[in-house]
Amino acid sequence: MILTMTGCHQEAQKLEAFNVEVYSPKNATGFRIIGAKDKSSVIIESKNPWQGASDASKMLYVQRDNEPVPTGFKGEILKKIPERIITMSSTQIAMFESLRSVDKIVGVSGLQFITNENIKNRTHKIADVGYDGNINYELIMGINPDLIMLYGVTGASPMENKLHELGIPYIYIGEYLEESPVGKVEWVRVIGEIIGKSTAADSVINAVESEYNYLRNKVANVPVRPKVMVNLPYGDSWFMPSTRSYLVTLIEDAGGNYIYKENNSNSSVPIDMEKAYQLVSESDVWLNPGNVKNISDMVAGAKRFMDLPIIKECRVYNNNKRNTADGGNDFYESGAMNPHVILKDLIKIFHPEVYIDDNEMTYYTRLEK
């Protein structure tokens, strides 16, 4: 008698057969998840996963039920649900936290900057693999990861070639490029797909989006929107974000009025100090003045700002309330998964007359002299 073993002699699908949208992002623009009819395996595509990319595509084939890799596929291959994962960005840790799966993380980049309590409590079990320009590949080999989560800055990660040589699959997580606050959160669906928690990821996304929209609607029709200035100078230039950016979206959704309208590109642009002084003098609120703890430190290099009403009245707020002693900032870690919490902070700053709750702000603090 001849027995036929299901899955042992499956024919490979052509890559073109993977045209079924398994998950279509509602707010994110940097990824998609596709499958093929009657197949359980999926392909995750990270689109333009670094600044300045226009036609870059990185793919991961998530193999299930021993289904063969589609013919023509040239990306990475993940053959099982990963149990040992290296994350190269702290925001990726926040995504795992939201899925209650931080225990899968065995390696990070910049361990001293991480704010996640689960990671901090397991530092003796977590490897710090270094940064793109100084990666400890011997350490990576020693911890035997199933998958590494990369990100690109101005180009592909220099880790790619070595990871190919070592046979370690990787995926690009490009949430930092998203302009939509909820779009950043939506990248948790990629991680959920990879670790078998797609339903939990959907629940996280829906809950955040619902709360975010509720808060945004509370201030949608406020009669007065305070003018908002951001940042501090870097060298001789003061960089101002685009009106399309993540931060400006949060400001506008919180009932603020971003004061610099001239930049609607896809990146920040520099302005000179005279223009910056003019904008500060016309603003009602000043946000995110760098790594400073008080107003005196903030204006130490710009004494002329001391006489402005916004400084005298301490209408300056910084997003460093949850900094670590080593310089990590939870605004850029868990904040990526909590835009609704950031939005609530900003509403408390811009519109204290709008009742939300009596709790203290989570990420922001008012600077004193």
HUGIMO-V752349 format. One line per field, one symbol per residue. phi: phi as a letter, one per 30 degrees, with the letter a starting at -180 (. if undefined). A space follows every 10 residues. Layout:
BEGIN
phi->???
END
This chain:
BEGIN
phi->.ccccdjdbd ddddedddbc ddbcedbdcc aabbbbeicc dbccccchda didbbcbbbb ccdbhhdddd djdbcdbcca ddcbbcccbd ddddddedch bddddcabci edcdcedddd dbedccdcdj cedbccdddd ddchddabcc bcccadddde ddddddicdb bdccdddddd eddeeddddd deddcibddd dedddddddd dddddeddcd cddbcddbcb ibdcicbcdc dddcdedded ddddicbedc cdcbdcadbd bddddddddd dcccbbchdi dbcadeddce cbeddedded dechcbbccc dcdcdcjdbd eccdedcbdd ddededdddd bddddbacdd dcccbddcd
END
